[in-house]
Each structure stands twice: as structure tokens, then as C-alpha cells.
Amino acid sequence: MEFRLIIDKAQPETVVITAHAPSDLTRQIEDLVRQQAGRDQLSGYCEEKDEICLLPFSQIQCITVRDGKTYAIGEGGTHYRLKQRLYELEAVVPSYFIRINKSAIANEKALERFAATYSGAVDAVFRCGYREYVSRRCFSQIKRRFGL
């Protein structure tokens, strides 16, 4: 592994990592860069409390689309309305967020378990108690990611 640091005040600050595959180290570096850049959170509107909150990515359990609106589910199961579309959010969330179906991405650190239903489908169960359907296509990718 090679490390190179170039300090040049005339150039914009960028971090470039060349790796063979994602690893814990690359994820930690990505999280650190996001924190330093101030891009480690989203702003969301909580209708229950009638307030706008800053949500750190680590406190978001799941991001889902309901009735054409995008919501982030927080640690307490609170739903926060987001302005961005799901594809826009997927581009900015850290690598520990994974797609679980066509309309949801999940924080893999917040996943408690996967539960099979009577119909043979699989649900992702989060620490806050929220459940979201996992599509078969995404579940096969999740199994590969976790080495199952």
C-alpha cells in the first residue's frame, strides 16, 4: 500500500483512494472525509414535532419512499420528510447504506435481523422496530455482501 500527501494551497482539497475492493479501511476513510467536509448529515422535516432537524447518517435507520415522498426513519422510529429523491440520496450516503428494494435504502449498521414472512418474503427489521420489505434481487446482493 502506498500513501501520498500533497499540500498545495492553490488546488482544491480532494481525497482520492485507489483500492482493489471496498474494505473497512476505505469505509472509515470515507466516513472521516464526509465528517470533515460537513456532508455527514441530512436535513429533514418532522411533521410530528413541526421542526426541521439535522440527521447524521449514523442516526438514520432507513430511507424510504412512501406515496411519492422521501422519508428518513430515525433511531426512535420518527419519520423525517426529505427534499431529495432516493437516487440523489443514494449518491451521497456512506457506503454502509445498502439498497433493500426499489424504494428503500437501509443503514446496514442499524439492521437488527432479517425476518421471513409466511408468504416467503423477507423483511429487514431495524433496531427502532421499523420493518421494510426486502426484494429478492436485493436480498441476493445482501447475502453476497455479508458472505452468506
C-alpha positions in Angstrom: 0.0 0.0 0.0 1.3 3.4 -0.9 0.4 6.7 0.8 0.9 10.1 -0.8 0.0 13.5 0.7 0.4 16.6 -1.5 -0.1 20.0 0.2 -0.9 22.7 -2.4 -2.9 25.8 -1.3 -3.7 26.6 -5.0 -5.6 23.4 -5.5 -9.0 22.4 -4.2 -8.9 19.7 -1.4 -9.7 16.3 -2.7 -9.3 12.8 -1.4 -8.7 10.0 -3.9 -8.4 6.4 -2.9 -7.4 3.7 -5.3 -8.3 0.3 -3.9 -8.9 -3.2 -5.3 -12.2 -3.6 -3.4 -14.1 -1.8 -0.6 -12.9 -2.6 2.9 -13.4 -1.5 6.4 -10.4 0.9 6.0 -11.9 2.6 2.8 -15.3 2.9 4.6 -13.7 4.5 7.6 -11.8 7.0 5.4 -15.0 7.8 3.5 -16.8 8.5 6.8 -14.0 10.6 8.1 -13.9 12.7 4.9 -17.6 13.2 5.0 -17.5 14.4 8.6 -14.7 16.8 7.9 -16.5 18.2 4.9 -19.7 18.6 6.8 -21.6 16.3 4.5 -22.3 13.6 7.1 -25.9 14.7 7.7 -29.2 15.5 6.0 -31.8 18.0 6.9 -35.3 16.6 7.4 -38.7 17.9 8.4 -40.5 16.2 11.3 -44.3 16.7 10.9 -45.0 15.4 14.4 -42.8 18.0 16.1 -43.2 20.6 13.3 -39.4 21.2 13.1 -36.5 20.8 10.8 -33.7 18.6 12.1 -30.2 17.8 11.0 -29.9 14.0 10.8 -26.4 12.5 11.0 -26.1 9.4 8.7 -25.3 7.3 11.7 -28.7 8.1 13.2 -30.7 7.2 10.1 -32.1 3.7 10.1 -33.7 3.6 6.7 -34.5 6.0 3.8 -37.8 5.1 2.0 -40.3 6.4 -0.5 -44.0 6.5 0.5 -46.7 8.0 -1.6 -44.1 9.7 -3.8 -42.4 11.4 -0.8 -39.0 10.5 0.6 -38.6 9.8 4.3 -35.7 9.1 6.6 -36.6 6.9 9.6 -34.6 7.9 12.7 -33.5 6.0 15.7 -36.7 6.3 17.5 -38.8 5.4 14.5 -39.6 9.0 13.8 -40.2 9.8 10.1 -38.5 12.8 8.6 -39.5 14.2 5.2 -36.5 14.8 2.9 -36.4 17.1 -0.1 -34.1 14.9 -2.2 -35.1 12.0 -4.4 -33.9 8.5 -3.5 -31.4 8.3 -6.3 -29.9 11.6 -5.2 -29.6 10.3 -1.7 -28.1 7.0 -2.8 -25.2 9.0 -4.3 -24.4 10.9 -1.1 -24.9 8.4 1.7 -21.9 6.5 3.1 -21.1 3.0 1.8 -22.7 1.3 4.7 -26.1 2.1 3.2 -27.5 -0.7 1.1 -30.4 -0.9 -1.3 -33.1 -3.3 0.0 -35.8 -2.8 -2.5 -36.7 -0.4 -5.4 -37.9 2.3 -3.0 -35.7 1.9 0.1 -32.0 2.0 1.2 -31.0 0.8 4.6 -28.2 1.6 7.1 -26.6 -1.8 7.5 -25.4 -0.8 10.9 -29.0 -0.3 12.0 -30.2 -3.7 10.8 -31.2 -6.0 13.6 -32.2 -9.0 11.6 -33.9 -10.3 8.5 -37.3 -12.0 9.2 -39.1 -14.4 6.9 -42.8 -13.9 6.4 -45.5 -16.6 5.9 -45.7 -15.7 2.2 -41.9 -16.5 1.8 -40.8 -12.9 1.5 -38.1 -11.4 3.7 -38.4 -8.2 5.8 -35.5 -6.1 7.2 -36.1 -5.4 10.9 -34.3 -2.3 12.2 -33.3 -1.5 15.8 -36.1 1.0 16.1 -38.7 -1.6 15.3 -39.4 -0.4 11.7 -39.8 -3.2 9.1 -39.2 -2.9 5.4 -39.7 -5.4 2.6 -36.5 -6.8 1.0 -36.8 -7.7 -2.7 -35.4 -11.0 -3.9 -32.9 -9.3 -6.2 -31.6 -7.1 -3.4 -31.5 -9.9 -0.9 -29.2 -12.0 -3.1 -26.8 -9.0 -3.3 -27.1 -8.5 0.5 -26.2 -12.2 1.0 -23.1 -11.8 -1.2 -22.1 -8.6 0.7 -22.3 -10.3 4.1 -20.8 -13.5 2.7 -23.9 -15.7 3.4 
